[in-house]
Amino acid sequence: MNTMTASTVLNTPFSAPPAVAGGPPRRRLVAVAGVLGALALLPLVATLAGQPFYVTVATRIMVFALAALGLNLVLGFGAMVSLGHALYLGVGAYAAGILSSHGIGSGWLQLGAGLGVGLVLATAIGAVCLRASGLAFIMLTLAFGQMFYFLAVGLKQYGGDEGLPLVRSDFGMLSLENDLVLYGVVFAVLVATLYGFHRLVHARLGMVLRGCKSNERRMRALGFPTLRYQLVAYVLSALVCVVAGFLLANLTRFASPSYMTWGVSGELIVMVVLGGVGTLMGPVVGAATWLVLEQLLTSFHVALPWGLDAIVRDRWLGLFGLMVVAVVLLMRRGLYGSWVAGSHKASKGTP
Protein backbone atom coordinates (compact mmCIF):
# COMPACT_ATOMS: atom_id res chain seq x y z
CA MET A 1 0.00 0.00 0.00
CA ASN A 2 1.36 3.40 -1.00
CA THR A 3 1.61 5.59 2.10
CA MET A 4 3.17 8.63 0.39
CA THR A 5 1.30 11.91 0.75
CA ALA A 6 1.36 15.11 -1.24
CA SER A 7 3.44 16.90 1.38
CA THR A 8 5.92 14.01 1.44
CA VAL A 9 6.44 14.27 -2.31
CA LEU A 10 6.97 18.04 -2.25
CA ASN A 11 9.38 17.82 0.67
CA THR A 12 11.41 15.03 -0.96
CA PRO A 13 14.37 16.25 -3.03
CA PHE A 14 14.21 15.22 -6.65
CA SER A 15 15.93 16.15 -9.86
CA ALA A 16 14.22 18.60 -12.17
CA PRO A 17 13.55 17.45 -15.74
CA PRO A 18 16.49 17.84 -18.11
CA ALA A 19 14.93 20.92 -19.74
CA VAL A 20 15.06 22.70 -16.39
CA ALA A 21 18.12 21.27 -14.71
CA GLY A 22 20.26 20.29 -17.72
CA GLY A 23 23.59 21.94 -18.32
CA PRO A 24 26.34 23.29 -16.08
CA PRO A 25 25.06 26.22 -13.99
CA ARG A 26 28.05 28.36 -15.00
CA ARG A 27 27.36 27.75 -18.71
CA ARG A 28 23.69 28.65 -18.28
CA LEU A 29 24.61 31.73 -16.28
CA VAL A 30 26.96 32.86 -19.05
CA ALA A 31 24.21 32.37 -21.63
CA VAL A 32 21.65 34.36 -19.63
CA ALA A 33 24.14 37.12 -18.84
CA GLY A 34 25.19 37.26 -22.50
CA VAL A 35 21.65 37.63 -23.84
CA LEU A 36 20.52 40.14 -21.22
CA GLY A 37 23.82 42.04 -21.40
CA ALA A 38 23.47 42.40 -25.18
CA LEU A 39 19.92 43.69 -24.79
CA ALA A 40 21.01 46.15 -22.10
CA LEU A 41 23.82 47.57 -24.27
CA LEU A 42 21.90 47.64 -27.55
CA PRO A 43 20.40 51.16 -27.14
CA LEU A 44 23.87 52.60 -26.54
CA VAL A 45 25.31 50.78 -29.57
CA ALA A 46 22.37 51.82 -31.76
CA THR A 47 22.70 55.45 -30.67
CA LEU A 48 26.46 55.52 -31.35
CA ALA A 49 25.91 53.89 -34.74
CA GLY A 50 23.10 56.31 -35.60
CA GLN A 51 20.64 53.44 -36.11
CA PRO A 52 17.63 54.04 -33.81
CA PHE A 53 15.66 51.52 -35.89
CA TYR A 54 17.50 48.71 -34.09
CA VAL A 55 16.00 49.91 -30.80
CA THR A 56 12.50 49.42 -32.23
CA VAL A 57 13.38 45.96 -33.56
CA ALA A 58 14.85 44.90 -30.21
CA THR A 59 11.83 46.25 -28.34
CA ARG A 60 9.54 44.16 -30.55
CA ILE A 61 11.70 41.10 -29.90
CA MET A 62 11.45 41.59 -26.14
CA VAL A 63 7.67 42.12 -26.27
CA PHE A 64 7.14 38.84 -28.13
CA ALA A 65 9.70 37.13 -25.89
CA LEU A 66 7.57 38.22 -22.92
CA ALA A 67 4.43 36.77 -24.52
CA ALA A 68 6.29 33.53 -25.37
CA LEU A 69 7.50 33.31 -21.76
CA GLY A 70 3.91 33.53 -20.59
CA LEU A 71 2.84 30.76 -22.95
CA ASN A 72 5.85 28.63 -21.99
CA LEU A 73 4.66 28.48 -18.39
CA VAL A 74 1.68 26.34 -19.41
CA LEU A 75 3.12 24.79 -22.57
CA GLY A 76 6.65 23.99 -21.45
CA PHE A 77 6.13 23.22 -17.78
CA GLY A 78 2.51 22.06 -17.79
CA ALA A 79 2.15 20.43 -21.24
CA MET A 80 -0.97 22.54 -21.94
CA VAL A 81 -0.90 23.47 -25.63
CA SER A 82 -2.90 26.68 -26.01
CA LEU A 83 -3.83 28.04 -29.44
CA GLY A 84 -5.67 30.98 -27.90
CA HIS A 85 -3.05 32.96 -25.98
CA ALA A 86 -3.06 35.71 -28.62
CA LEU A 87 -6.46 36.60 -27.14
CA TYR A 88 -4.68 38.04 -24.10
CA LEU A 89 -2.31 40.04 -26.27
CA GLY A 90 -5.42 41.66 -27.73
CA VAL A 91 -6.89 42.33 -24.30
CA GLY A 92 -3.78 44.28 -23.27
CA ALA A 93 -3.64 46.17 -26.57
CA TYR A 94 -7.33 47.12 -26.58
CA ALA A 95 -7.22 48.18 -22.92
CA ALA A 96 -4.67 50.80 -23.95
CA GLY A 97 -6.42 51.66 -27.21
CA ILE A 98 -9.99 51.99 -25.96
CA LEU A 99 -9.10 54.06 -22.90
CA SER A 100 -6.78 56.23 -24.99
CA SER A 101 -9.61 56.90 -27.44
CA HIS A 102 -11.68 58.22 -24.51
CA GLY A 103 -8.90 60.57 -23.41
CA ILE A 104 -7.57 58.39 -20.60
CA GLY A 105 -3.81 58.34 -21.11
CA SER A 106 -2.72 57.05 -17.70
CA GLY A 107 -0.70 53.90 -18.17
CA TRP A 108 -1.59 52.73 -14.67
CA LEU A 109 -5.32 52.84 -15.46
CA GLN A 110 -4.86 51.24 -18.87
CA LEU A 111 -2.66 48.44 -17.57
CA GLY A 112 -4.89 47.92 -14.53
CA ALA A 113 -7.97 47.66 -16.77
CA GLY A 114 -6.23 45.18 -19.05
CA LEU A 115 -5.06 43.02 -16.15
CA GLY A 116 -8.52 43.12 -14.56
CA VAL A 117 -10.29 42.03 -17.75
CA GLY A 118 -7.55 39.48 -18.44
CA LEU A 119 -7.91 38.02 -14.95
CA VAL A 120 -11.67 37.54 -15.33
CA LEU A 121 -11.40 36.11 -18.85
CA ALA A 122 -8.48 33.80 -18.07
CA THR A 123 -10.18 32.45 -14.95
CA ALA A 124 -13.42 31.76 -16.80
CA ILE A 125 -11.82 30.38 -19.97
CA GLY A 126 -9.26 28.35 -18.03
CA ALA A 127 -11.94 26.83 -15.81
CA VAL A 128 -13.75 25.61 -18.94
CA CYS A 129 -10.77 24.52 -21.05
CA LEU A 130 -8.95 22.70 -18.25
CA ARG A 131 -11.90 20.34 -17.87
CA ALA A 132 -10.60 18.83 -21.10
CA SER A 133 -7.15 17.68 -22.15
CA GLY A 134 -5.16 16.88 -25.25
CA LEU A 135 -6.77 17.79 -28.56
CA ALA A 136 -9.99 18.92 -26.87
CA PHE A 137 -8.04 21.48 -24.80
CA ILE A 138 -6.30 22.78 -27.92
CA MET A 139 -9.59 23.17 -29.80
CA LEU A 140 -11.31 24.90 -26.89
CA THR A 141 -8.54 27.48 -26.54
CA LEU A 142 -8.62 28.03 -30.30
CA ALA A 143 -12.41 28.49 -30.22
CA PHE A 144 -12.26 31.08 -27.42
CA GLY A 145 -9.43 32.91 -29.17
CA GLN A 146 -11.34 33.15 -32.45
CA MET A 147 -14.51 34.14 -30.62
CA PHE A 148 -12.87 37.22 -29.13
CA TYR A 149 -11.06 37.96 -32.40
CA PHE A 150 -14.42 38.30 -34.17
CA LEU A 151 -15.73 40.30 -31.21
CA ALA A 152 -12.87 42.80 -31.73
CA VAL A 153 -13.61 42.92 -35.46
CA GLY A 154 -17.21 43.80 -34.60
CA LEU A 155 -16.23 46.81 -32.47
CA LYS A 156 -16.95 49.31 -35.23
CA GLN A 157 -16.81 52.27 -32.84
CA TYR A 158 -13.21 51.29 -32.12
CA GLY A 159 -12.07 50.76 -35.69
CA GLY A 160 -13.46 47.28 -36.35
CA ASP A 161 -11.13 45.18 -38.48
CA GLU A 162 -9.04 48.26 -39.33
CA GLY A 163 -7.85 48.63 -35.75
CA LEU A 164 -7.49 51.59 -33.45
CA PRO A 165 -4.63 54.14 -33.29
CA LEU A 166 -3.58 55.32 -29.85
CA VAL A 167 -1.32 57.72 -28.01
CA ARG A 168 1.43 56.11 -25.97
CA SER A 169 0.72 55.65 -22.28
CA ASP A 170 1.87 58.02 -19.58
CA PHE A 171 3.08 56.78 -16.19
CA GLY A 172 3.45 60.19 -14.59
CA MET A 173 7.13 61.06 -14.61
CA LEU A 174 7.74 58.09 -16.92
CA SER A 175 6.27 58.63 -20.40
CA LEU A 176 6.47 55.86 -22.98
CA GLU A 177 6.44 58.46 -25.75
CA ASN A 178 10.25 58.26 -25.79
CA ASP A 179 11.50 55.13 -27.60
CA LEU A 180 14.42 54.66 -25.22
CA VAL A 181 12.15 54.91 -22.18
CA LEU A 182 9.80 52.33 -23.71
CA TYR A 183 12.79 50.08 -24.40
CA GLY A 184 13.94 50.38 -20.80
CA VAL A 185 10.48 49.58 -19.45
CA VAL A 186 10.11 46.51 -21.69
CA PHE A 187 13.60 45.31 -20.74
CA ALA A 188 12.87 45.74 -17.02
CA VAL A 189 9.57 43.85 -17.32
CA LEU A 190 11.27 41.02 -19.24
CA VAL A 191 14.04 40.66 -16.64
CA ALA A 192 11.52 40.76 -13.78
CA THR A 193 9.40 38.09 -15.47
CA LEU A 194 12.41 35.84 -16.05
CA TYR A 195 13.38 36.12 -12.38
CA GLY A 196 9.81 35.60 -11.20
CA PHE A 197 9.35 32.51 -13.38
CA HIS A 198 12.71 31.15 -12.23
CA ARG A 199 11.46 31.31 -8.65
CA LEU A 200 8.04 30.01 -9.65
CA VAL A 201 9.10 26.86 -11.50
CA HIS A 202 11.26 25.81 -8.54
CA ALA A 203 8.48 26.50 -6.03
CA ARG A 204 5.52 24.32 -5.10
CA LEU A 205 3.45 25.45 -8.10
CA GLY A 206 6.23 24.64 -10.54
CA MET A 207 6.83 21.22 -9.00
CA VAL A 208 3.15 20.32 -9.24
CA LEU A 209 2.99 21.55 -12.85
CA ARG A 210 5.97 19.43 -13.82
CA GLY A 211 4.51 16.49 -11.96
CA CYS A 212 1.24 16.87 -13.89
CA LYS A 213 3.22 17.03 -17.11
CA SER A 214 4.82 13.67 -16.27
CA ASN A 215 1.76 11.90 -14.85
CA GLU A 216 -1.32 13.91 -13.89
CA ARG A 217 -3.29 10.86 -12.77
CA ARG A 218 -0.60 9.95 -10.25
CA MET A 219 -0.51 13.53 -8.94
CA ARG A 220 -4.26 13.42 -8.34
CA ALA A 221 -3.92 10.05 -6.62
CA LEU A 222 -1.36 11.61 -4.28
CA GLY A 223 -3.94 14.20 -3.25
CA PHE A 224 -2.91 17.25 -5.27
CA PRO A 225 -5.76 19.50 -6.50
CA THR A 226 -4.20 19.52 -9.98
CA LEU A 227 -6.98 21.55 -11.62
CA ARG A 228 -6.46 24.38 -9.13
CA TYR A 229 -2.71 24.51 -9.78
CA GLN A 230 -3.18 24.34 -13.54
CA LEU A 231 -5.74 27.14 -13.43
CA VAL A 232 -3.39 29.37 -11.42
CA ALA A 233 -0.62 28.72 -13.95
CA TYR A 234 -2.98 29.41 -16.86
CA VAL A 235 -4.11 32.71 -15.36
CA LEU A 236 -0.54 33.80 -14.62
CA SER A 237 0.54 33.00 -18.17
CA ALA A 238 -2.43 34.92 -19.55
CA LEU A 239 -1.65 38.00 -17.44
CA VAL A 240 1.93 38.04 -18.73
CA CYS A 241 0.51 38.04 -22.27
CA VAL A 242 -1.81 40.92 -21.31
CA VAL A 243 1.22 42.96 -20.24
CA ALA A 244 2.95 42.03 -23.50
CA GLY A 245 -0.11 43.16 -25.48
CA PHE A 246 -0.19 46.47 -23.63
CA LEU A 247 3.48 47.05 -24.45
CA LEU A 248 2.98 45.95 -28.06
CA ALA A 249 0.20 48.52 -28.53
CA ASN A 250 2.47 51.22 -27.12
CA LEU A 251 5.28 50.13 -29.44
CA THR A 252 3.14 50.19 -32.60
CA ARG A 253 0.82 52.98 -31.38
CA PHE A 254 -1.99 50.74 -32.59
CA ALA A 255 -4.45 48.13 -31.34
CA SER A 256 -5.59 45.67 -33.97
CA PRO A 257 -7.72 42.50 -34.09
CA SER A 258 -4.83 40.92 -35.99
CA TYR A 259 -2.99 40.63 -32.66
CA MET A 260 -5.64 38.12 -31.58
CA THR A 261 -5.65 35.68 -34.51
CA TRP A 262 -4.83 32.01 -34.07
CA GLY A 263 -1.84 32.59 -36.36
CA VAL A 264 -0.22 34.79 -33.71
CA SER A 265 -0.84 32.08 -31.10
CA GLY A 266 0.84 29.63 -33.48
CA GLU A 267 3.83 31.96 -33.86
CA LEU A 268 4.21 32.10 -30.09
CA ILE A 269 4.22 28.29 -29.96
CA VAL A 270 6.90 28.17 -32.69
CA MET A 271 9.01 30.68 -30.75
CA VAL A 272 8.81 28.51 -27.63
CA VAL A 273 9.62 25.31 -29.53
CA LEU A 274 12.39 26.97 -31.54
CA GLY A 275 14.16 28.24 -28.44
CA GLY A 276 13.48 25.30 -26.16
CA VAL A 277 10.28 24.09 -24.52
CA GLY A 278 10.43 24.12 -20.74
CA THR A 279 13.51 26.35 -20.50
CA LEU A 280 13.42 29.87 -19.12
CA MET A 281 15.64 31.50 -21.75
CA GLY A 282 14.34 29.35 -24.62
CA PRO A 283 11.36 31.60 -25.48
CA VAL A 284 13.64 34.67 -25.51
CA VAL A 285 16.08 32.96 -27.89
CA GLY A 286 13.20 31.66 -30.02
CA ALA A 287 11.55 35.08 -30.30
CA ALA A 288 14.88 36.71 -31.20
CA THR A 289 15.61 34.05 -33.83
CA TRP A 290 12.15 34.33 -35.40
CA LEU A 291 12.04 38.13 -35.60
CA VAL A 292 15.68 38.67 -36.61
CA LEU A 293 15.37 36.13 -39.44
CA GLU A 294 12.08 37.71 -40.49
CA GLN A 295 13.79 41.09 -40.69
CA LEU A 296 16.81 39.73 -42.58
CA LEU A 297 14.87 37.63 -45.08
CA THR A 298 12.20 40.23 -45.89
CA SER A 299 14.90 42.83 -46.54
CA PHE A 300 17.25 40.45 -48.38
CA HIS A 301 19.09 42.43 -51.10
CA VAL A 302 22.06 40.23 -51.98
CA ALA A 303 22.07 39.69 -55.76
CA LEU A 304 21.52 36.02 -56.58
CA PRO A 305 21.22 34.32 -59.99
CA TRP A 306 17.88 33.31 -61.51
CA GLY A 307 16.01 35.80 -59.33
CA LEU A 308 16.55 33.77 -56.17
CA ASP A 309 16.91 36.95 -54.08
CA ALA A 310 13.31 37.90 -54.92
CA ILE A 311 12.17 34.40 -54.03
CA VAL A 312 13.90 34.69 -50.66
CA ARG A 313 12.12 38.00 -49.94
CA ASP A 314 8.69 36.89 -51.15
CA ARG A 315 8.78 33.30 -49.88
CA TRP A 316 10.68 33.81 -46.65
CA LEU A 317 8.10 31.93 -44.60
CA GLY A 318 8.79 28.79 -46.64
CA LEU A 319 12.52 29.05 -45.94
CA PHE A 320 11.84 29.73 -42.30
CA GLY A 321 9.54 26.73 -42.15
CA LEU A 322 12.32 24.48 -43.46
CA MET A 323 14.62 25.82 -40.74
CA VAL A 324 12.04 25.08 -38.04
CA VAL A 325 11.64 21.53 -39.38
CA ALA A 326 15.43 21.08 -39.28
CA VAL A 327 15.61 22.37 -35.69
CA VAL A 328 12.79 20.07 -34.56
CA LEU A 329 14.40 17.02 -36.21
CA LEU A 330 18.04 17.70 -35.35
CA MET A 331 17.78 19.74 -32.12
CA ARG A 332 14.83 18.29 -30.28
CA ARG A 333 15.33 20.55 -27.25
CA GLY A 334 15.36 23.70 -29.37
CA LEU A 335 18.25 26.07 -30.03
CA TYR A 336 18.95 27.13 -26.45
CA GLY A 337 17.90 23.83 -24.85
CA SER A 338 20.12 21.75 -27.15
CA TRP A 339 23.09 24.06 -26.68
CA VAL A 340 22.86 23.78 -22.90
CA ALA A 341 22.22 20.03 -22.97
CA GLY A 342 25.05 19.54 -25.48
CA SER A 343 27.53 21.40 -23.28
CA HIS A 344 26.38 19.29 -20.33
CA LYS A 345 27.09 16.07 -22.26
CA ALA A 346 30.44 17.37 -23.42
CA SER A 347 31.43 18.15 -19.84
CA LYS A 348 30.63 14.54 -18.92
CA GLY A 349 32.33 13.09 -21.99
CA THR A 350 29.00 11.89 -23.41
CA PRO A 351 28.89 11.65 -27.22
Stockholm file with secondary structure:
# STOCKHOLM 1.0

chainA/1-351         MNTMTASTVLNTPFSAPPAVAGGPPRRRLVAVAGVLGALALLPLVATLAGQPFYVTVATRIMVFALAALGLNLVLGFGAMVSLGHALYLGVGAYAAGILSSHGIGSGWLQLGAGLGVGLVLATAIGAVCLRASGLAFIMLTLAFGQMFYFLAVGLKQYGGDEGLPLVRSDFGMLSLENDLVLYGVVFAVLVATLYGFHRLVHARLGMVLRGCKSNERRMRALGFPTLRYQLVAYVLSALVCVVAGFLLANLTRFASPSYMTWGVSGELIVMVVLGGVGTLMGPVVGAATWLVLEQLLTSFHVALPWGLDAIVRDRWLGLFGLMVVAVVLLMRRGLYGSWVAGSHKASKGTP
#=GR chainA/1-351 SS CCCCCHHHHHHSCCCCCHHHHCSCHHHHHHHHHHHHHHHHHHHHHHHHHTCTHHHHHHHHHHHHHHHHHHHHHHHTTTCCCCSCTHHHHHHHHHHHHHHHHTTCCBHHHHHHHHHHHHHHHHHHHHHHHTTSCTHHHHHHHHHHHHHHHHHHHTCGGGTGGGCEECCCCEETTEETTSHHHHHHHHHHHHHHHHHHHHHHHTSHHHHHHHHHHHHHHHHHHTTCCHHHHHHHHHHHHHHHHHHHHHHHHHHHTEECGGGGSHHHHHHHHHHHHHHCTTCSSHHHHHHHHHHHHHHHHHTCCCCCGGGHHHHHHHTHHHHHHHHHHHHHHHCTTHHHHHHHHHHHHHHHTCC
#=GC SS_cons         CCCCCHHHHHHSCCCCCHHHHCSCHHHHHHHHHHHHHHHHHHHHHHHHHTCTHHHHHHHHHHHHHHHHHHHHHHHTTTCCCCSCTHHHHHHHHHHHHHHHHTTCCBHHHHHHHHHHHHHHHHHHHHHHHTTSCTHHHHHHHHHHHHHHHHHHHTCGGGTGGGCEECCCCEETTEETTSHHHHHHHHHHHHHHHHHHHHHHHTSHHHHHHHHHHHHHHHHHHTTCCHHHHHHHHHHHHHHHHHHHHHHHHHHHTEECGGGGSHHHHHHHHHHHHHHCTTCSSHHHHHHHHHHHHHHHHHTCCCCCGGGHHHHHHHTHHHHHHHHHHHHHHHCTTHHHHHHHHHHHHHHHTCC
//
